[in-house]
Amino acid sequence: MAYIAIMREVDLRRIDLNLLVALEALLDEKNVTRAASRLGMSQPAASRALGRLRALFSDALLVDGPGGYVLSTRAEEVRPVLRGILAGVREMVEANAFDPATATGRIRLLMPDLQAAVLAPHLLARLGREAPSLDLDIVAPGTDAVEALEQGIADAMVALVDEAPAGIRRRGLYDEKLVTLMRAEHPALARKLTLERFLELEHIVVSVTGVGPAPVDEVLARIGRTRRVKLRVPNFFAAVEIAARSDLVMTLPSSLARAAANMKRFVSLPPPLDLGSFTMSLVWHARQQDAPRHIWLRRAIVTAAADMSSAIDVGN
């Protein structure tokens, strides 16, 4: 016997389309509490939204897994379609006009901890002046950063990008050099920091992943030398506190070193080898190139970077 599947037409008038916004947050965060924070609602309200979504889709959507929720098979199928729908709606609405003074919602930026420490305060100040009702999420870029830009999970990224894949746009924000930082009472300050003395010291490396060579080690490898990396930590603030209370030294971007040196606990020195310079870039997806909201956002980030550079120059 042949069976014929009958497609049930869905009456959109009976569906609260705000649930789709909640669904996006729940599937992205895989956590009701974090989704509630992102949506600006209470945790019980987010739980109720999840219950309504489960009834709507006749599926659990989020199921128990190791360490928390994981997506059901149905949720994995829905997720890319949902992103496309919501991205299209946002672009359709933004095409009419964008007024930062009245805009609401959240901006999601991918930015390493090192850059967020110096750039985010200036960006927040600019948001406070121009878009007081917009909120900001800063997330460390992962291996899926390009996918997050492509799918509209993230609005933009600030990072060191050597090559941009197809569909990704970028522009330089500011240039950085690397400098060496050590506590103000470090015994190595009694003598000139030569390459040999630099290599005798024990070093801290800030590394999100905890693996792979740092730029300093790549340069040293090219001249056949190595240093001892005593400690790797995942963020700048941990490194600063450890360096302030030990004889470990750090070599890090100059903007961060100057910020740390302003704490009066550190001395910043030029490293005893040519480490060159690098450019931090603003990165976004091409489909957001002409969206008014994104045009404003990119301008705000570029201006915040200029404000940061000016503040650093004045501080010197």
C-alpha positions in Angstrom: 0.0 0.0 0.0 1.3 3.4 -0.9 1.2 6.1 1.8 0.7 9.8 0.9 2.1 12.3 3.3 -0.2 15.3 3.8 1.6 18.6 4.6 -0.2 20.6 7.2 -0.3 24.3 6.4 0.8 26.3 9.4 -1.3 29.4 10.3 1.4 32.0 11.2 -1.3 34.2 12.7 -1.5 31.7 15.6 2.3 31.7 16.3 4.1 34.4 18.4 7.0 35.1 16.0 8.9 36.5 19.0 9.4 32.9 19.9 11.8 32.6 17.0 14.1 35.2 18.5 14.0 33.2 21.8 14.7 30.0 19.8 17.8 31.6 18.2 19.2 32.5 21.6 18.4 29.1 23.2 20.0 27.2 20.3 23.1 29.5 20.3 23.6 29.4 24.1 22.4 25.9 24.8 21.7 27.3 28.3 18.4 28.8 29.5 20.0 31.3 31.9 22.5 32.7 29.4 19.7 32.9 26.7 17.6 34.8 29.2 20.4 37.3 29.8 20.9 37.7 26.1 17.2 38.3 25.5 16.8 40.7 28.5 14.2 38.5 30.2 14.0 36.5 33.4 15.1 32.9 33.6 11.6 31.6 34.3 10.3 33.6 31.2 13.0 31.9 29.0 12.0 28.5 30.4 8.4 29.2 29.5 9.5 30.2 26.0 11.4 26.9 25.7 8.3 25.0 26.8 6.1 26.8 24.1 8.8 26.1 21.5 8.8 22.4 22.4 5.1 22.3 21.9 5.3 24.2 18.7 7.9 21.9 17.2 6.7 18.7 18.9 10.4 18.2 19.8 12.5 18.7 22.9 15.0 20.9 20.9 17.4 21.0 23.9 18.2 17.7 25.5 20.4 16.7 28.4 24.0 16.0 27.4 27.5 15.9 29.0 27.9 19.1 31.0 24.5 20.6 30.0 22.1 20.8 27.1 22.9 19.7 23.5 20.8 20.3 20.4 18.3 17.6 19.3 18.4 16.4 15.7 15.4 18.5 14.9 17.1 21.6 16.4 20.2 21.0 14.3 17.9 21.0 11.2 16.1 24.1 12.2 19.1 26.2 13.3 20.5 27.2 9.8 17.0 27.9 8.5 16.2 30.1 11.5 19.4 32.1 11.2 18.6 32.8 7.6 15.0 33.9 8.3 16.0 36.2 11.2 18.9 37.7 9.3 16.6 38.5 6.4 14.0 40.1 8.7 16.7 42.2 10.4 18.1 43.4 7.0 14.6 44.1 5.7 13.8 46.3 8.7 17.2 48.0 8.8 16.9 48.8 5.1 14.4 51.5 5.9 16.4 53.4 8.5 18.6 53.0 11.5 18.7 55.5 14.3 21.3 54.6 16.9 19.8 57.0 19.4 16.6 54.9 19.6 18.0 51.5 18.6 17.6 48.5 21.0 19.0 45.0 21.1 22.5 43.6 21.4 25.7 43.8 19.4 27.8 40.6 19.3 31.5 41.1 18.7 34.2 38.5 18.4 37.3 39.9 20.0 40.2 38.4 21.9 40.7 39.2 25.6 43.9 41.2 24.8 42.1 43.6 22.4 38.9 43.8 24.5 40.9 45.1 27.4 42.0 48.2 25.6 39.4 48.8 22.9 36.1 47.8 24.7 36.1 50.8 27.1 36.3 53.3 24.2 33.6 51.4 22.3 31.3 51.4 25.3 31.8 55.1 25.8 30.9 55.7 22.2 27.8 53.5 22.5 26.8 55.4 25.6 26.9 58.7 23.7 25.4 57.5 20.4 23.3 54.4 21.2 22.5 54.2 24.9 19.9 51.4 24.5 22.2 49.1 22.6 24.0 46.4 24.6 27.3 44.7 23.8 28.4 41.0 24.0 32.1 40.4 23.5 33.0 36.7 22.8 36.4 35.3 22.2 36.8 34.2 18.6 37.0 30.4 18.1 37.7 28.1 15.2 34.2 28.9 13.9 34.6 32.7 13.8 34.2 32.9 10.0 31.0 30.7 10.2 29.7 33.0 13.0 30.1 36.0 10.7 28.6 34.2 7.7 25.5 33.0 9.6 24.9 36.3 11.4 25.7 34.9 14.9 28.3 37.7 15.3 28.1 41.2 13.9 31.8 41.8 13.4 35.2 40.7 14.7 38.3 42.5 15.8 41.4 40.2 15.4 44.7 39.6 13.7 43.7 38.3 10.3 46.4 37.5 7.7 44.0 36.3 5.0 40.3 36.8 4.6 38.3 34.1 2.9 35.7 34.8 0.2 32.8 36.8 1.4 34.7 38.4 4.3 35.6 42.1 4.3 38.2 43.7 6.6 40.0 47.0 7.2 42.9 47.9 9.4 42.1 49.4 12.8 45.5 50.1 14.4 49.1 48.9 14.4 50.8 47.1 17.3 54.3 46.3 18.2 55.4 43.8 20.9 57.2 44.9 24.1 58.5 43.1 27.1 56.8 43.7 30.5 58.2 42.8 33.9 57.4 43.9 37.5 59.0 47.1 38.7 61.3 45.3 41.2 62.4 42.6 38.8 66.1 41.8 39.3 66.7 41.7 35.5 66.2 45.5 35.4 69.6 45.9 37.0 71.2 45.2 33.7 70.5 45.9 30.0 68.1 43.4 28.5 70.2 41.6 25.9 69.0 38.6 23.9 71.0 36.2 26.0 69.5 37.6 29.2 66.0 37.6 27.7 66.4 33.9 26.9 67.5 33.2 30.4 64.3 34.5 31.9 61.1 32.5 32.4 58.2 33.7 30.3 54.4 33.9 30.4 52.4 33.4 27.2 48.8 34.5 26.9 47.1 31.8 24.8 43.4 31.1 24.5 43.9 27.5 23.3 47.0 26.8 25.4 48.9 25.3 22.4 51.0 26.4 19.5 53.9 28.9 19.3 53.5 32.5 20.2 54.8 35.2 17.7 58.0 35.6 19.8 58.7 31.9 19.6 58.2 31.9 15.8 60.8 34.7 15.4 63.2 32.9 17.7 62.8 29.7 15.8 63.8 31.5 12.6 67.2 32.4 14.2 67.6 29.0 15.8 66.9 30.1 19.4 64.3 29.2 22.0 63.1 30.6 25.3 61.5 28.8 28.3 57.7 29.4 28.4 57.1 28.7 32.1 53.4 29.4 32.0 50.5 29.7 29.6 47.3 31.4 30.7 44.1 32.0 28.8 43.7 35.7 29.4 45.6 39.0 29.9 44.4 39.7 33.4 45.6 36.4 34.8 49.0 37.1 33.2 49.2 40.6 34.7 48.5 39.4 38.2 51.0 36.6 38.0 53.7 38.8 36.5 53.2 41.4 39.2 53.9 38.8 41.9 56.7 36.7 40.3 59.8 37.0 38.1 58.0 35.8 35.0 58.0 38.2 32.1 55.6 38.8 29.3 56.0 40.0 25.7 52.7 41.4 24.5 51.1 44.2 22.4 52.4 47.6 23.2 48.9 49.1 23.9 48.3 46.5 26.6 51.8 46.9 28.0 51.3 50.7 28.3 48.0 50.1 30.1 49.7 47.7 32.5 52.6 50.0 33.0 50.2 52.7 34.1 49.4 50.5 37.1 52.9 51.5 38.4 53.7 47.9 39.1 55.5 47.2 35.8 58.3 48.4 33.5 58.0 48.1 29.8 61.1 47.5 27.7 61.7 47.0 24.0 62.5 43.3 23.3 66.1 42.5 22.4 65.2 41.3 18.9 63.2 42.6 16.0 59.7 41.2 16.4 58.2 43.5 13.7 54.7 44.9 13.9 51.2 43.7 13.1 47.8 45.2 12.3 44.6 44.5 14.1 41.7 44.4 11.7 37.9 44.9 11.8 36.3 42.0 10.0 32.7 41.5 8.8 30.7 39.6 6.2 30.0 41.1 2.8 26.2 40.7 3.0 26.3 43.2 5.9 28.3 45.7 3.9 25.4 48.1 3.1 23.1 47.5 6.1 22.7 50.8 7.9 23.1 49.2 11.3 26.4 47.7 10.3 27.6 50.8 8.6 27.1 52.7 11.9 28.6 49.8 13.9 31.8 49.7 11.8 32.1 53.5 12.0 31.7 53.3 15.8 34.4 50.6 16.1 36.8 52.6 13.9 36.2 55.7 15.9 36.7 53.9 19.2 40.0 52.5 17.9 41.1 56.1 17.1 40.0 57.2 20.5 42.0 54.4 22.0 45.2 55.4 20.1 44.8 59.0 21.0 44.4 58.1 24.7 47.5 56.0 24.6 49.5 58.8 22.9 48.4 61.3 25.6 49.3 58.8 28.3 52.8 58.6 27.0 
